[in-house]
Amino acid sequence: MRVEADTAYPEGDWVLSNATRWLAEGQQALEQGCACFDLAGVGRVDSSALSLLMAWRRAALTLDRPLAFRNIPASLSSLATLYGVAEFLQ
């Protein structure tokens, strides 16, 4: 995952088969001072993508840091709405 200044730019699919890798890369980005994830490069998603966002949000809270998500793919937003967790994307 590319990190520039305080923004991380994940690229690729967020599905169960690679969720563990994305979780680790995101947490590393947070530890490096990342305050925003730009999701424009995210491709296919499944429900594990929501788990990633919630885990990163919890990690940011633990680090006492703000965290924002931008350019959220419509498919991810729809899943969040379906599962009743859309507020985690705010």
N, C-alpha and C positions, 0 to 999 in steps of 0.2 A: 504494500500500500504506500503510495507516494504521500509524503507530508511536506507541505510548504508553509512556513510561518506557523500559524496556529490552526491550519486546516488540513484535514486528511482527505484523500481522493481515492476511495476504493474503486476498483474496476473489475467487472466480471459478475458471474452468477452467485447469488446468495441462496444456496440450497443446503439441505441437510448433509450431503456428502462432503461439503467443505466448510461447514459452520465452525468447526473447531479451529481451523486455520484463521478464518476471519476474526473470530473472537480474540485470539492471541495477537493478531496484527493490530486490531483496534485498541486493545488494552495497552500495547506498546506505544501506539500513537498518543494515547491519553497521558501516559507516563512522561512522554516527551513534551507535553504542554499543549496538545491538541485541544481546541475548544469548539471545533466545528467539523462535521463530516459532510462533505459535498457528495451526494449520492447520484450525481448525473451519470456516472460511469457504471452504475449497477445494472446488470441485465436481468435475467430470470430470477424470481424470488419464490420462496415458499414460506410456510409459517415459521421456519427456523430463523428467517431474517428478522422477524419481530423479536425473537429471543435475543438476537445479537444487539439490537437497539436498546432493549431494556437492560441488558447486562452492561453495556457501555454507559448508559445513564446512571445505573447504580455505582459503577466504578468512578464516574466523574463526581458523584455525590460524596463518595468515600474520600476522594482526593480534594474535596471542597472546591471544585471547579465548575464553572458553567459549561453547558454543552448544548450545541444547536445542531440540527440536521437541516440541510437545504437541498433543493433539487430532488425532492423525494419522488421516486417513480410512482406513477398512478397505480400500478399493480400492488405496490407495497402499501400505499395509502388505503386502497380498497380492502386489503387484508386486515389492516389495523382497524378499520371501521367495522368489518365483519366480526372481528373478535372483541370489539368493544374496548380497544386500547389506543385509539387514535390520539388521546392526550399525550401519550409518550413521544409522539412525533413533534410536538410543539416545543 
